[in-house]
């Protein structure tokens, strides 16, 4: 895996807080951010909205609006995935 550098901005107080946490656990600031980001991305991928829309990246604006409208009307029970099947075309 190739590592690439990425820049982002944070408040100085947030950076200080993360550095303090990192030092307690004998970690680098990068390690803390990377671990937190992995956890966040995993949580987002598990979200029903993501799981239902991740495979429609090429949808038109109209199709996307229609999908979102349908999703907003669903309950938590409706969003439970009880089985999955992948069909190749």
C-alpha positions as CSV (number, residue, x, y, z in Angstrom):
1,X,0.0,0.0,0.0
2,X,1.4,3.4,-1.0
3,X,1.1,6.1,1.6
4,X,0.3,9.6,0.5
5,X,0.4,12.9,2.5
6,X,-2.7,14.8,3.1
7,X,-3.2,18.2,4.6
8,X,-6.2,19.3,6.6
9,X,-6.9,22.1,9.1
10,X,-8.0,21.8,12.7
11,X,-8.3,24.3,15.6
12,X,-5.1,24.6,17.6
13,X,-7.0,23.5,20.7
14,X,-8.1,20.3,19.0
15,X,-4.6,19.5,17.8
16,X,-3.3,20.0,21.4
17,X,-6.0,17.8,22.7
18,X,-5.3,15.0,20.2
19,X,-1.5,15.3,20.9
20,X,-2.1,14.9,24.6
21,X,-4.3,11.8,24.0
22,X,-1.7,10.4,21.6
23,X,1.1,10.9,24.2
24,X,-0.8,9.0,26.9
25,X,-1.2,6.0,24.6
26,X,2.4,6.4,23.2
27,X,1.0,7.0,19.7
28,X,1.8,9.6,17.0
29,X,-0.8,12.2,16.1
30,X,-1.0,10.5,12.7
31,X,-1.8,7.2,14.3
32,X,-4.6,8.6,16.4
33,X,-6.1,10.4,13.4
34,X,-5.8,7.4,11.1
35,X,-7.4,5.1,13.7
36,X,-10.2,7.5,14.4
37,X,-10.8,7.9,10.6
38,X,-10.9,4.1,10.1
39,X,-13.5,3.8,12.8
40,X,-15.6,6.7,11.4
41,X,-15.5,5.3,7.9
42,X,-16.5,1.8,9.1
43,X,-19.4,3.3,11.0
44,X,-20.5,5.4,7.9
45,X,-20.3,2.3,5.7
46,X,-22.6,0.4,8.1
47,X,-25.2,3.2,7.9
48,X,-28.3,2.0,6.0
49,X,-28.3,5.1,3.8
50,X,-24.8,4.4,2.6
51,X,-25.5,0.7,2.1
52,X,-28.6,1.4,0.0
53,X,-27.0,4.1,-2.1
54,X,-23.3,3.0,-2.5
55,X,-24.0,1.1,-5.7
56,X,-25.9,3.9,-7.5
57,X,-22.9,6.3,-8.1
58,X,-23.9,6.8,-11.7
59,X,-27.5,7.7,-11.0
60,X,-28.8,10.9,-12.5
61,X,-30.0,13.8,-10.3
62,X,-33.6,12.8,-10.9
63,X,-32.8,9.1,-10.0
64,X,-30.9,10.2,-6.9
65,X,-33.7,12.5,-5.7
66,X,-36.2,9.6,-6.2
67,X,-34.0,7.2,-4.2
68,X,-33.6,9.7,-1.4
69,X,-37.3,10.4,-1.3
70,X,-38.0,6.7,-1.0
71,X,-35.4,6.2,1.7
72,X,-36.8,9.1,3.8
73,X,-40.1,7.3,4.1
74,X,-38.6,4.0,5.3
75,X,-38.6,3.0,9.0
76,X,-35.7,1.3,10.8
77,X,-37.4,-2.0,10.3
78,X,-37.7,-1.4,6.6
79,X,-34.0,-0.7,6.4
80,X,-32.9,-4.0,8.0
81,X,-31.1,-6.2,5.5
82,X,-32.3,-9.7,6.0
83,X,-30.5,-11.3,3.1
84,X,-28.2,-10.3,0.3
85,X,-27.6,-11.7,-3.2
86,X,-25.1,-10.6,-5.8
87,X,-26.0,-11.3,-9.4
88,X,-23.4,-10.8,-12.1
89,X,-24.5,-9.6,-15.5
